[in-house]
Amino acid sequence: MTRARYCRYRAFFIGGILLLINGMQTDVVSARDRGLVYGDGHFTTMLVRNGQVVWWPAHLARLQQASARLGFAGMDWSTLTREVAQLAAGQTQAVAKVMLTRGTGGRGYDGSACEVPTRIVSLADYPSHYQGWQQNGIPLLVCQQRLGDAPMLAGLKTLNRLEQVLLKSELATRSGVEGIVLNSRGFLVEGVSANLFWRRGKTVFTPDLSHCGIDGIMRRHVMAMLKQMSIELRVVEAPLESLWQAEEVWLTNTLMGIVPVTGIGDTQYPSPVLIRRLQERLVIEV
């Protein structure tokens, strides 16, 4: 991230991250903000390239849909769009993030008194290791901890990510970089921080996220690319064993793009043929 191009914001880099909270250059939110107290909010993480947020309309739609599902009060989306564009301008490659909370107000769990959502926009450096992952792939562990079903929140990227925090801790303990996560019923859901796809024969599969998991922007884009390529895609409830018969497995998210999985335990995936086609197509489109 090119900080020199942001001279007027230089003093507000906190730990390498540039922050705007409700349009103000600060890192302070109210101790009564419901995002802090209850995790009552949602977010999206975005790739910035050549001064633009990649797929901003899709990210904006995600934020709007999540706000509607969670029953947030009215949001000034034009102001948010302007703030995001303001931070992205001049950046060659960076990570932007928007967090929205219900705001401050109400008593206990009742948030009906909240009138104005809190908006937090941040900018940070792009993780340098993702390029290596895209080229060389990564091995996966099968996480022992599982995701609980939460159909009311399924697909949403809420601020309550304690399950992912614990899963990331498990990876660190086991010296893993990423892992496969199952739900409480033993079906595949996703990676710890990415969506999951696999190919067997001429068909691609991805887990059904009706009960838990995050419906990622890159997941949606890969699904659209597969349709354009006339490749059959099935959204399924599938056990872990489905991956043992797969010929290719890959992970996706907005920042890492499309990352080949080289192996899971004793099962190896040496020929990422479709993955390379998808990666090439993605480079052209982004």
ABEGO torsion letter per residue (X at the ends): XBAAABAAAAAABBGGBBBBBGGBBBABBBAABAAAAAGBBBBBBBBBBGGBBBGAAAAAAAAAAAAAAAGBBBBBAAAAAAAAAAAABGBABBBBBBBBBAEBEEBEABAAABABBBBBBBBBBBBAAAAAAAAAEBBBBBBABBBBBBAAABGBBBABAAAAAAAAAAAAAAGBABBBBBBAAGBBABBAABBBBBBBEABBBBBBAAABEBBBAAAAAAAAAAAAAGBBBBBBBBBAAAAAABABBBBBBAAAEBBBBABBEABBBABBAAAAAAAAAAAAAX
